[in-house]
């Protein structure tokens, strides 16, 4: 995969050696995404970074899925419009990831991952009483992020998503917030 990526006409390749004497390679794509690779014997570690100014799609997907799972676990059905916005955003990101991922992935696989995260979130806040569930929801680290998302206008959320998905490029995690 990495050799094929390096051979793309829009790729700039910078080879080097790290302080441990291991081979390194940086592959910079014209889309604003780069991959830093390090060889560790017969293993390669990689880090993808989005410098396009549009945002790291994989990171945004993880955040949206986390907020959606939290909302499903802690406030199911309380704000159907917000839930629909999250579902639409995740669906659009799923399409982007399927189309642009360097490693083949299907929309069904991504939807399964969303379902799993929802089930895990529900299990994580389950308790013997409604008061236990409420306390676990209040203590959940995703809560403040979900509140921030909910307080952002629909138009602003859509505009941010449109910018995120406005240019084809491999979805990566970095920079993530």
N, CA and C of each residue as an Amber inpcrd file, in Angstrom:
protein
   531
   0.8150000  -1.1890000   0.0000000   0.0000000   0.0000000   0.0000000
   0.8630000   1.2590000   0.0000000   1.8970000   1.2880000   0.8500000
   2.7180000   2.4980000   0.9610000   3.4990000   2.7600000  -0.3220000
   3.9800000   1.6940000  -0.9660000   4.7110000   1.8820000  -2.2230000
   3.7870000   2.4460000  -3.2920000   2.5740000   1.9450000  -3.3630000
   1.6120000   2.4520000  -4.3450000   1.2820000   3.9160000  -4.0680000
   1.1340000   4.2590000  -2.8020000   0.8510000   5.6490000  -2.4310000
   2.0150000   6.5570000  -2.8350000   3.2370000   6.0970000  -2.5900000
   4.4190000   6.8850000  -2.9200000   4.5700000   7.0950000  -4.4270000
   4.0170000   6.1920000  -5.2270000   4.1310000   6.2910000  -6.6810000
   3.0650000   7.1840000  -7.3110000   2.1040000   7.6330000  -6.5110000
   1.0560000   8.4950000  -7.0630000   1.6740000   9.7830000  -7.5980000
   1.1450000  10.3250000  -8.6770000   1.7150000  11.5480000  -9.2520000
   1.5880000  12.7660000  -8.3360000   0.6440000  12.7390000  -7.4020000
   0.4650000  13.8750000  -6.4890000   1.2460000  13.7110000  -5.1780000
   2.1510000  12.7140000  -5.1300000   2.8960000  12.4220000  -3.8980000
   4.3230000  12.9510000  -3.9680000   4.7460000  13.5460000  -2.8710000
   6.1460000  13.9330000  -2.6830000   6.6930000  13.0080000  -1.6060000
   7.8220000  12.3570000  -1.8880000   8.3850000  11.3700000  -0.9760000
   9.7160000  11.8840000  -0.4310000   9.8540000  11.8110000   0.8870000
  11.0880000  12.2240000   1.5480000  11.5650000  11.0430000   2.3850000
  12.6670000  10.4340000   1.9800000  13.2350000   9.3040000   2.7060000
  14.3090000   9.8000000   3.6590000  14.4760000   9.0750000   4.7700000
  15.4850000   9.4450000   5.7480000  15.7770000   8.3010000   6.6970000
  16.4620000   8.6540000   7.7790000  16.8250000   7.6990000   8.8140000
  16.5890000   8.3910000  10.1580000  15.9490000   7.6770000  11.0910000
  15.7230000   8.2750000  12.4100000  16.9470000   8.1050000  13.2990000
  16.8620000   8.5800000  14.5370000  18.0060000   8.5360000  15.4590000
  18.3910000   7.1190000  15.8940000  17.5450000   6.1350000  15.5820000
  17.8520000   4.7370000  15.8930000  18.4210000   4.0060000  14.6810000
  18.6310000   4.7440000  13.5910000  19.1560000   4.1450000  12.3720000
  18.1140000   3.4310000  11.5380000  16.8390000   3.6310000  11.8610000
  15.7510000   2.9800000  11.1310000  15.3040000   3.8700000   9.9660000
  14.9390000   3.2270000   8.8710000  14.4880000   3.9560000   7.6900000
  13.1650000   4.6650000   7.9770000  13.0500000   5.8920000   7.4710000
  11.8180000   6.6610000   7.5870000  11.3970000   7.1220000   6.1970000
  10.1490000   7.3940000   6.0630000   9.6340000   7.9360000   4.8050000
   8.4610000   8.8390000   5.1420000   8.4460000   9.9720000   4.5100000
   7.3040000  10.8840000   4.6170000   6.7090000  10.9960000   3.2200000
   5.4100000  10.7270000   3.1290000   4.6980000  10.8280000   1.8600000
   3.7030000  11.9750000   2.0060000   3.9230000  13.0300000   1.2450000
   3.0600000  14.2040000   1.2840000   2.1970000  14.2270000   0.0290000
   0.8900000  14.2750000   0.2200000  -0.0390000  14.3100000  -0.9020000
  -0.4890000  15.7450000  -1.1640000  -0.7640000  16.0460000  -2.4090000
  -1.1990000  17.3920000  -2.7810000  -2.5040000  17.7880000  -2.0820000
  -3.2800000  16.8160000  -1.6280000  -4.5510000  17.0810000  -0.9540000
  -4.3750000  17.6760000   0.4370000  -3.1370000  17.6820000   0.9310000
  -2.9050000  18.2190000   2.2710000  -2.8470000  17.1520000   3.3470000
  -2.6920000  15.9050000   2.9520000  -2.5340000  14.8080000   3.9080000
  -1.1470000  14.2200000   3.7190000  -0.4860000  13.9420000   4.8330000
   0.8390000  13.3220000   4.7640000   0.8810000  12.1180000   5.6890000
   1.7930000  11.2170000   5.3660000   1.9900000  10.0120000   6.1700000
   3.4570000   9.9160000   6.5320000   3.7290000   9.7680000   7.8200000
   5.0920000   9.5630000   8.3100000   5.2310000   8.0920000   8.6640000
   6.1910000   7.4450000   8.0270000   6.4050000   6.0140000   8.2180000
   7.7600000   5.7760000   8.8570000   7.8360000   4.7800000   9.7230000
   9.1020000   4.3400000  10.3040000   9.1670000   2.8250000  10.2080000
  10.3130000   2.3410000   9.7520000  10.5350000   0.8910000   9.6730000
  11.1380000   0.4240000  10.9930000  10.5640000  -0.6010000  11.5620000
  11.0530000  -1.2230000  12.7940000  11.2340000  -2.7050000  12.4730000
  12.3600000  -3.0420000  11.9050000  12.5770000  -4.4190000  11.4670000
  11.6460000  -4.7210000  10.3100000  10.7680000  -5.7050000  10.4880000
   9.8320000  -6.0440000   9.4200000   8.4630000  -5.3700000   9.6120000
   8.3800000  -4.4700000  10.5670000   7.1400000  -3.7240000  10.8450000
   7.2790000  -2.2750000  10.3870000   6.1660000  -1.6880000  10.0120000
   6.1290000  -0.2650000   9.6580000   5.0760000   0.3970000  10.5280000
   5.4550000   1.4680000  11.2100000   4.4680000   2.2670000  11.9340000
   4.1780000   3.4970000  11.0850000   2.9470000   3.9650000  11.1600000
   2.5620000   5.1160000  10.3400000   1.6710000   6.0620000  11.1230000
   1.7900000   7.3370000  10.7830000   0.9300000   8.3720000  11.3430000
   0.4910000   9.2490000  10.1830000  -0.8130000   9.4020000  10.0310000
  -1.3550000  10.2770000   9.0010000  -1.7460000  11.6070000   9.6020000
  -1.4480000  12.6820000   8.8830000  -1.7420000  14.0290000   9.3600000
  -2.4230000  14.8240000   8.2530000  -3.4950000  15.5170000   8.6030000
  -4.2240000  16.3550000   7.6480000  -3.8240000  17.8090000   7.8900000
  -3.1960000  18.4060000   6.9070000  -2.8090000  19.8220000   6.9940000
  -3.5790000  20.6370000   5.9550000  -4.6890000  20.0890000   5.4730000
  -5.4820000  20.7540000   4.4360000  -6.2210000  21.9780000   4.9540000
  -6.3750000  22.0610000   6.2790000  -7.1610000  23.1390000   6.8560000
  -8.6440000  22.7960000   6.9580000  -9.0300000  21.6410000   6.4560000
 -10.4350000  21.2340000   6.4890000 -10.7610000  20.3680000   7.7100000
  -9.7500000  19.7220000   8.2600000  -9.9460000  18.8680000   9.4260000
  -9.6600000  17.4190000   9.1200000  -9.3370000  16.6880000  10.1510000
  -9.0430000  15.2650000  10.0440000 -10.3580000  14.4940000  10.0990000
 -10.7450000  13.8820000   8.9900000 -12.0560000  13.2450000   8.8740000
 -12.2180000  12.0840000   9.8530000 -11.2050000  11.2570000  10.0070000
 -11.3340000  10.1130000  10.9090000 -11.5230000  10.5880000  12.3540000
 -10.8310000  11.6430000  12.7300000 -10.9960000  12.2080000  14.0650000
 -12.4250000  12.7100000  14.2550000 -12.9130000  13.4690000  13.2690000
 -14.2790000  13.9940000  13.3680000 -15.2890000  12.8670000  13.4480000
 -15.0710000  11.8110000  12.6640000 -15.9720000  10.6620000  12.7060000
 -15.9960000  10.0750000  14.1090000 -14.8250000   9.8890000  14.7160000
 -14.7520000   9.3300000  16.0790000 -15.5130000  10.2070000  17.0710000
 -15.3820000  11.5100000  16.9440000 -16.0630000  12.4330000  17.8540000
 -17.5750000  12.3600000  17.6560000 -18.0180000  12.4400000  16.4100000
 -19.4540000  12.3660000  16.1400000 -20.0410000  11.0460000  16.6200000
 -19.3470000   9.9470000  16.3780000 -19.8470000   8.6460000  16.8150000
 -19.9020000   8.6050000  18.3470000 -18.8940000   9.1560000  19.0110000
 -18.9040000   9.1980000  20.4710000 -20.0640000  10.0130000  21.0160000
 -20.3050000  11.1760000  20.4150000 -21.4240000  12.0240000  20.8450000
 -22.7520000  11.3300000  20.5660000 -22.8610000  10.6780000  19.4190000
 -24.1150000   9.9880000  19.0790000 -24.3620000   8.8210000  20.0310000
 -23.3150000   8.0770000  20.3460000 -23.4540000   6.9560000  21.2720000
 -23.8430000   7.4550000  22.6670000 -23.2230000   8.5330000  23.1210000
 -23.5460000   9.1280000  24.4170000 -25.0060000   9.5860000  24.4350000
 -25.4290000  10.2480000  23.3740000 -26.8060000  10.7410000  23.2860000
 -27.7930000   9.5740000  23.3240000 -27.4650000   8.5010000  22.6250000
 -28.3240000   7.3060000  22.6120000 -28.4190000   6.6870000  24.0100000
 -27.3060000   6.6930000  24.7310000 -27.2710000   6.0610000  26.0510000
 -27.9130000   6.9260000  27.1300000 -27.7220000   8.2370000  27.0350000
 -28.1130000   9.1120000  28.1480000 -29.3750000   9.9330000  27.8990000
 -29.6690000  10.2490000  26.6510000 -30.8250000  11.0930000  26.3430000
 -31.5880000  10.5800000  25.1210000 -31.8790000   9.2820000  25.0850000
 -32.5180000   8.7320000  23.8840000 -33.8680000   9.3870000  23.6090000
 -34.0170000   9.8690000  22.3780000 -35.2850000  10.4330000  21.9430000
 -35.6200000  11.8040000  22.4730000 -34.7550000  12.4070000  23.2830000
 -35.0670000  13.7110000  23.8690000 -34.9470000  14.8520000  22.8640000
 -34.0740000  14.7040000  21.8930000 -33.9020000  15.7560000  20.8790000
 -33.7220000  15.0680000  19.5280000 -34.8340000  14.6740000  18.9500000
 -34.8040000  13.9010000  17.6980000 -34.1380000  14.6740000  16.5610000
 -34.2780000  15.9750000  16.5400000 -33.6490000  16.7880000  15.4960000
 -32.1260000  16.7260000  15.6050000 -31.6210000  16.8230000  16.8180000
 -30.1810000  16.7330000  17.0540000 -29.6700000  15.3340000  16.6900000
 -30.4090000  14.3050000  17.0990000 -30.0260000  12.9310000  16.7640000
 -30.0060000  12.7300000  15.2470000 -30.9830000  13.3040000  14.5500000
 -31.0300000  13.1890000  13.0890000 -29.8380000  13.9100000  12.4580000
 -29.4670000  15.0680000  12.9990000 -28.2870000  15.7870000  12.5010000
 -27.0260000  14.9360000  12.6670000 -26.8790000  14.3280000  13.8350000
 -25.7130000  13.4770000  14.0800000 -25.7110000  12.2820000  13.1360000
 -26.8670000  11.6460000  12.9790000 -26.9620000  10.4890000  12.0810000
 -26.6210000  10.8750000  10.6440000 -27.1230000  12.0210000  10.1950000
 -26.8330000  12.4870000   8.8420000 -25.3410000  12.7710000   8.6740000
 -24.7460000  13.4300000   9.6520000 -23.3100000  13.7460000   9.5800000
 -22.4820000  12.4670000   9.5330000 -22.8130000  11.5130000  10.3820000
 -22.0810000  10.2390000  10.3970000 -22.2530000   9.5210000   9.0670000
 -23.4500000   9.5340000   8.5210000 -23.7020000   8.8850000   7.2310000
 -22.8680000   9.5360000   6.1260000 -22.7950000  10.8520000   6.1240000
 -21.9880000  11.5520000   5.1160000 -20.5000000  11.2520000   5.2950000
 -20.0450000  11.2040000   6.5500000 -18.6420000  10.8570000   6.7950000
 -18.3620000   9.4100000   6.3970000 -19.3180000   8.5170000   6.6630000
 -19.1580000   7.1220000   6.2350000 -18.9340000   7.0520000   4.7270000
 -19.7470000   7.7830000   3.9710000 -19.5860000   7.8020000   2.5110000
 -18.2000000   8.3130000   2.1210000 -17.7490000   9.3710000   2.7700000
 -16.4310000   9.9510000   2.4860000 -15.3250000   8.9420000   2.7930000
 -15.4260000   8.2930000   3.9370000 -14.3980000   7.3290000   4.3450000
 -14.3500000   6.1530000   3.3740000 -15.5060000   5.6300000   2.9980000
 -15.5500000   4.5140000   2.0520000 -14.8870000   4.9200000   0.7330000
 -15.1880000   6.1160000   0.2710000 -14.6630000   6.5770000  -1.0180000
 -13.1720000   6.9020000  -0.9880000 -12.6570000   7.3760000   0.1480000
 -11.3030000   7.9270000   0.1800000 -10.2890000   7.1550000   1.0140000
 -10.7230000   6.1140000   1.7080000  -9.8190000   5.3690000   2.5740000
  -8.7570000   4.6320000   1.7670000  -7.5500000   4.6140000   2.2870000
  -6.4680000   3.8750000   1.6470000  -6.6370000   2.3740000   1.8470000
  -7.2880000   2.0030000   2.9250000  -7.5700000   0.5960000   3.2220000
  -9.0560000   0.3760000   2.9660000  -9.3990000  -0.5540000   2.0980000
 -10.8160000  -0.7470000   1.7750000 -11.6780000  -0.9870000   3.0150000
 -12.7840000  -0.2840000   3.0670000 -13.7610000  -0.4170000   4.1460000
 -15.1360000  -0.2310000   3.5210000 -16.1260000  -0.9320000   4.0600000
 -17.4800000  -0.8080000   3.5300000 -18.3220000   0.0660000   4.4550000
 -19.3940000   0.5900000   3.8800000 -20.3070000   1.3810000   4.6890000
 -20.9310000   0.5150000   5.7820000 -21.2100000  -0.7340000   5.4550000
 -21.7840000  -1.6480000   6.4550000 -20.8280000  -1.8250000   7.6360000
 -19.5380000  -1.9270000   7.3720000 -18.5590000  -2.0640000   8.4650000
 -18.5770000  -0.8200000   9.3580000 -18.6600000   0.3380000   8.7490000
 -18.6960000   1.5770000   9.5300000 -19.9930000   1.6710000  10.3270000
 -21.1100000   1.2920000   9.7180000 -22.3900000   1.3130000  10.4300000
 -22.3890000   0.3170000  11.5870000 -21.7630000  -0.8320000  11.3840000
 -21.6330000  -1.8130000  12.4670000 -20.8160000  -1.2340000  13.6180000
 -19.7580000  -0.5010000  13.2890000 -18.9210000   0.1220000  14.3250000
 -19.7210000   1.1510000  15.1160000 -20.5810000   1.9070000  14.4440000
 -21.4350000   2.8820000  15.1350000 -22.3890000   2.1470000  16.0710000
 -23.0060000   1.0860000  15.5870000 -23.9190000   0.3000000  16.4250000
 -23.2330000  -0.2700000  17.6510000 -22.0260000  -0.7680000  17.4630000
 -21.2490000  -1.3060000  18.5830000 -20.9760000  -0.2190000  19.6150000
 -20.5660000   0.9580000  19.1520000 -20.2850000   2.0530000  20.0860000
 -21.5350000   2.4620000  20.8520000 -22.6780000   2.4570000  20.2030000
 -23.9230000   2.7790000  20.9010000 -24.2070000   1.7430000  21.9870000
 -24.0720000   0.4680000  21.6360000 -24.3220000  -0.5960000  22.6270000
 -23.3540000  -0.4840000  23.8000000 -22.0860000  -0.2000000  23.5080000
 -21.0980000  -0.0620000  24.5830000 -21.4240000   1.1360000  25.4770000
 -21.8780000   2.2260000  24.8790000 -22.2320000   3.4090000  25.6720000
 -23.4230000   3.1050000  26.5810000 -24.3990000   2.4040000  26.0550000
 -25.5740000   2.0470000  26.8590000 -25.1620000   1.1440000  28.0180000
 -24.3130000   0.1680000  27.7360000 -23.8350000  -0.7230000  28.7980000
 -23.0300000   0.0390000  29.8520000 -22.2540000   1.0370000  29.4140000
 -21.3750000   1.7570000  30.3510000 -22.1370000   2.6180000  31.3420000
 -23.3600000   3.0120000  30.9930000 -24.1290000   3.8360000  31.9330000
 -25.2330000   3.0520000  32.6330000 -25.3950000   1.7820000  32.2810000
 -26.4390000   0.9650000  32.9020000 -26.1230000   0.7530000  34.3760000
 -27.1640000   0.7340000  35.1550000 -27.0200000   0.4950000  36.5810000
 -28.3220000  -0.0290000  37.1380000 -28.3270000  -0.3170000  38.4310000
 -29.5310000  -0.8810000  39.0300000 -30.6930000   0.1110000  39.1030000
 -30.4000000   1.3990000  38.9830000 -31.4900000   2.3770000  39.0880000
 -31.3040000   3.4910000  38.0660000 -32.3800000   4.2360000  37.8550000
 -32.3310000   5.3960000  36.9520000 -31.3650000   6.4430000  37.5120000
 -31.2940000   6.5670000  38.8290000 -30.3750000   7.5200000  39.4500000
 -28.9250000   7.1390000  39.1500000 -28.6170000   5.8430000  39.1680000
 -27.2630000   5.3860000  38.8190000 -26.9350000   5.7410000  37.3740000
 -27.8970000   5.4940000  36.4800000 -27.6750000   5.8150000  35.0640000
 -27.4350000   7.3090000  34.8870000 -28.2350000   8.1340000  35.5310000
 -28.0900000   9.5870000  35.4290000 -26.7190000  10.0320000  35.9240000
 -26.2750000   9.4850000  37.0490000 -24.9630000   9.8520000  37.5990000
 -23.8370000   9.4350000  36.6570000 -23.9650000   8.2580000  36.0740000
 -22.9290000   7.8000000  35.1280000 -22.9280000   8.6640000  33.8700000
 -24.0860000   9.0840000  33.4410000 -24.1520000   9.9790000  32.2810000
 -23.5050000  11.3240000  32.6030000 -23.7890000  11.8480000  33.7890000
 -23.1940000  13.1300000  34.1890000 -21.6820000  13.0430000  34.3050000
 -21.1630000  11.8890000  34.6990000 -19.7210000  11.7100000  34.8740000
 -19.0130000  11.3500000  33.5680000 -19.7610000  11.0420000  32.5280000
 -19.1700000  10.6170000  31.2540000 -18.3900000  11.7610000  30.6220000
 -17.1740000  11.4740000  30.1910000 -16.2930000  12.4950000  29.6140000
 -16.8340000  13.0760000  28.3110000 -17.7250000  12.3790000  27.6260000
 -18.2740000  12.8690000  26.3610000 -19.3700000  13.9140000  26.6020000
 -19.9140000  13.9600000  27.8010000 -21.0180000  14.8630000  28.1120000
 -20.7730000  16.3120000  27.7190000 -19.6460000  16.9160000  28.1410000
 -19.4060000  18.3210000  27.7600000 -19.3180000  18.5220000  26.2460000
 -18.7360000  17.5550000  25.5460000 -18.6450000  17.6700000  24.0940000
 -20.0380000  17.5840000  23.4680000 -20.8660000  16.6810000  23.9680000
 -22.2310000  16.5570000  23.4620000 -23.0050000  17.8490000  23.7160000
 -22.8200000  18.4550000  24.8820000 -23.4900000  19.7270000  25.1830000
 -23.0340000  20.8250000  24.2330000 -21.7370000  20.8600000  23.9540000
 -21.2100000  21.8630000  23.0250000 -21.7900000  21.6570000  21.6260000
 -21.8550000  20.4110000  21.1820000 -22.4420000  20.1140000  19.8750000
 -23.8990000  20.5560000  19.8370000 -24.6430000  20.2130000  20.8910000
 -26.0670000  20.5200000  20.9310000 -26.3010000  22.0310000  20.9480000
 -25.4050000  22.7820000  21.5790000 -25.5930000  24.2310000  21.6530000
 -25.1710000  24.9500000  20.3710000 -24.4940000  24.2440000  19.4750000
 -24.1220000  24.8130000  18.1820000 -25.3270000  24.7180000  17.2530000
 -25.5630000  25.7670000  16.4820000 -26.7290000  25.7710000  15.6060000
 -26.6110000  24.6990000  14.5220000 -27.7630000  24.2610000  14.0500000
 -27.8190000  23.2890000  12.9530000 -27.0260000  23.8110000  11.7560000
 -27.2270000  25.0680000  11.3940000 -26.5420000  25.6350000  10.2300000
 -25.0300000  25.6240000  10.4030000 -24.5520000  25.9230000  11.6000000
 -23.1020000  25.9210000  11.8620000 -22.5550000  24.4930000  11.7790000
 -23.2950000  23.5260000  12.3350000 -22.8500000  22.1300000  12.2530000
 -22.7690000  21.6730000  10.8030000 -23.7610000  22.0190000  10.0010000
 -23.7660000  21.6240000   8.5820000 -22.6380000  22.3150000   7.8390000
 -22.4200000  23.5850000   8.0990000 -21.3390000  24.3230000   7.4410000
 -19.9730000  23.7190000   7.7680000 -19.7640000  23.3890000   9.0150000
 -18.4950000  22.7770000   9.4410000 -18.3190000  21.4180000   8.7670000
 -19.3710000  20.6410000   8.7080000 -19.3150000  19.3350000   8.0580000
 -19.0340000  19.4900000   6.5630000 -19.6950000  20.4430000   5.9190000
 -19.4660000  20.6790000   4.4900000 -18.0050000  21.0270000   4.2230000
 -17.4130000  21.8390000   5.0830000 -15.9910000  22.1820000   4.9350000
 -15.1300000  20.9440000   5.1140000 -15.4220000  20.1650000   6.1450000
 -14.6690000  18.9450000   6.4230000 -14.6400000  18.0170000   5.2130000
 -15.7690000  17.8800000   4.5410000 -15.9080000  16.9080000   3.4590000
 -15.7570000  17.5290000   2.0700000 -15.2460000  18.7390000   2.0000000
 -15.2280000  19.4810000   0.7330000 -14.1340000  19.0740000  -0.2440000
 -13.1690000  18.3090000   0.1660000 -12.0870000  17.9120000  -0.7480000
 -11.7210000  16.4540000  -0.5050000 -11.5380000  15.7200000  -1.6060000
 -11.1450000  14.3180000  -1.4910000  -9.7260000  14.2310000  -0.9310000
  -9.5710000  13.3690000   0.0790000  -8.2710000  13.1130000   0.6720000
  -8.4230000  11.9050000   1.6100000  -7.3420000  11.2010000   1.9030000
  -7.4780000  10.0700000   2.8270000  -7.9190000  10.5510000   4.2090000
  -8.8800000   9.8540000   4.8120000  -9.2940000  10.2130000   6.1710000
  -8.2360000   9.7840000   7.1790000  -7.8200000  10.7150000   8.0320000
  -6.8000000  10.4260000   9.0420000  -7.2590000  10.9460000  10.3980000
  -6.5350000  10.5840000  11.4540000  -6.8850000  10.9610000  12.8200000
  -6.2710000  12.2830000  13.2840000  -5.1900000  12.6960000  12.6660000
  -4.4450000  13.8470000  13.1920000  -4.5470000  15.0560000  12.2740000
  -4.5790000  16.2570000  12.8370000  -4.6520000  16.5240000  14.2720000
  -6.0800000  16.3330000  14.7810000  -6.1780000  15.8160000  15.9780000
  -7.4810000  15.5720000  16.5820000  -7.6480000  16.5070000  17.7630000
  -8.4880000  17.4810000  17.5720000  -8.7120000  18.5390000  18.5720000
  -7.3830000  18.9770000  19.0690000
